[in-house]
Every structure is written in structure tokens, then in C-alpha cells.
């Protein structure tokens, strides 16, 4: 799970846990299971190794996109997108979904940095 996801535990009258509230997005799209195969193209892997960059930058460059193009697809500024690209981990699931949609890939393909 993403490190930034907030869950709430609801305890019963005796103090024992009864329920766990999770964000709706996580309920609708549960996080990937580790046993599921995720395919990362060799070109992305090569960029990761050659430039020691994050998975997001490697995907963007592999797809031949600029930061401005991805930012526009996401509906954010180029500088806001650049900040996401600098992060090495901890993307919220909903952010990963938006990034994946902007890049035309699956959210699971952005989990390498997690």
C-alpha cells in the first residue's frame, strides 16, 4: 500500500477493532498483488539503469513525451508534474492512476519505485 494512504479503525464499545475505513479509490481499485506479473519494456529498464532516474521519468522518455505534454494530459502545471517525477516513492494510488492514464500504461507499471 502507499505510504500516504490514510485508514481509520473504528473500535467497538469494548475497544476492540470492528471496522477499517479505506479511501474509496482503494476500495474500487485495490492495490496490485505481488504475485501478478507486471511487464516493464526493456527500453524503460535501460533508461532506469543508464540514467539512474525514477520509473516515471524512464516511462516518459521511453514514450517520447515531454514533461509539459504529460502535465497537460494530467491537467497540472509542468512544474507540478516535475515534482512528481523527482519523487522516488510514496505516490498515492489515485495519483499513480492519473499518471498511468496520462502515459497510457497500467498503474502497476509505475510501482518499481515503491
C-alpha positions in Angstrom: 0.0 0.0 0.0 1.0 3.6 -0.5 2.6 5.2 2.5 0.4 8.2 2.2 -3.0 6.4 2.4 -4.9 7.1 5.5 -7.0 4.3 7.0 -9.3 4.7 10.0 -10.0 2.0 12.5 -13.4 2.1 14.2 -13.5 0.3 17.6 -16.4 -1.2 19.3 -17.7 -0.3 22.8 -15.1 -2.7 24.3 -12.2 -1.0 22.4 -11.7 -3.9 20.0 -11.4 -3.1 16.3 -14.7 -3.6 14.4 -14.2 -1.9 11.0 -11.5 -0.3 8.9 -12.3 2.6 6.6 -10.2 3.0 3.5 -10.3 5.6 0.7 -12.9 4.8 -1.9 -10.4 4.7 -4.7 -8.6 1.9 -2.9 -11.8 0.0 -2.4 -12.8 0.3 -6.1 -9.2 -0.4 -7.4 -7.4 -2.5 -4.8 -3.7 -2.3 -5.0 -1.9 -4.9 -7.0 -1.0 -8.3 -5.6 2.7 -9.1 -5.6 2.2 -12.3 -7.4 0.7 -10.6 -10.5 3.1 -10.2 -13.4 3.9 -6.6 -14.3 5.6 -6.0 -17.7 8.2 -3.3 -18.0 9.6 -2.8 -21.5 13.3 -3.3 -21.9 13.6 0.3 -23.1 12.2 1.6 -19.8 14.6 -0.7 -17.9 17.6 0.6 -20.0 16.7 4.2 -19.2 16.4 3.3 -15.5 19.8 1.8 -15.5 21.6 4.3 -17.8 20.3 7.5 -16.1 19.6 6.2 -12.6 16.3 8.0 -12.9 12.9 7.2 -11.5 10.4 5.0 -13.2 8.2 7.9 -14.1 10.9 9.7 -16.0 12.0 6.5 -17.6 8.5 5.8 -18.9 8.0 9.4 -20.1 11.3 9.4 -22.0 10.6 5.9 -23.4 7.3 7.1 -24.7 9.0 10.2 -26.2 7.0 12.7 -24.2 8.0 16.0 -22.6 7.1 16.9 -19.0 4.8 19.6 -20.4 2.9 17.1 -22.5 2.3 14.7 -19.6 1.4 17.6 -17.3 -1.2 18.8 -19.9 -2.7 15.3 -20.1 -3.0 15.3 -16.3 -4.3 18.8 -16.1 -1.5 20.1 -13.9 1.4 22.5 -14.5 4.7 21.4 -15.8 6.4 22.3 -12.5 3.8 20.3 -10.5 4.5 17.3 -12.8 8.3 17.8 -12.4 7.9 17.5 -8.6 6.1 14.2 -9.1 8.9 12.9 -11.3 11.5 13.8 -8.7 9.8 11.7 -6.1 11.3 8.2 -5.6 8.4 6.7 -3.7 5.2 7.2 -1.8 2.8 8.1 -4.6 -0.8 7.8 -3.7 -2.7 5.2 -5.6 -5.0 7.8 -7.1 -2.0 9.8 -8.3 -0.4 6.7 -9.8 -3.7 6.0 -11.7 -3.7 9.6 -13.1 -0.1 9.3 -14.1 -0.7 5.9 -15.7 -3.7 7.3 -17.7 -1.6 10.2 -18.9 1.1 7.9 -20.1 -1.3 5.3 -21.5 0.0 2.5 -19.2 -1.2 0.5 -16.3 -0.8 1.8 -12.7 1.1 -1.3 -11.8 3.8 -0.4 -14.3 4.7 2.6 -12.1 5.3 0.6 -8.9 9.0 0.0 -9.3 9.9 2.9 -7.1 7.6 1.9 -4.3 
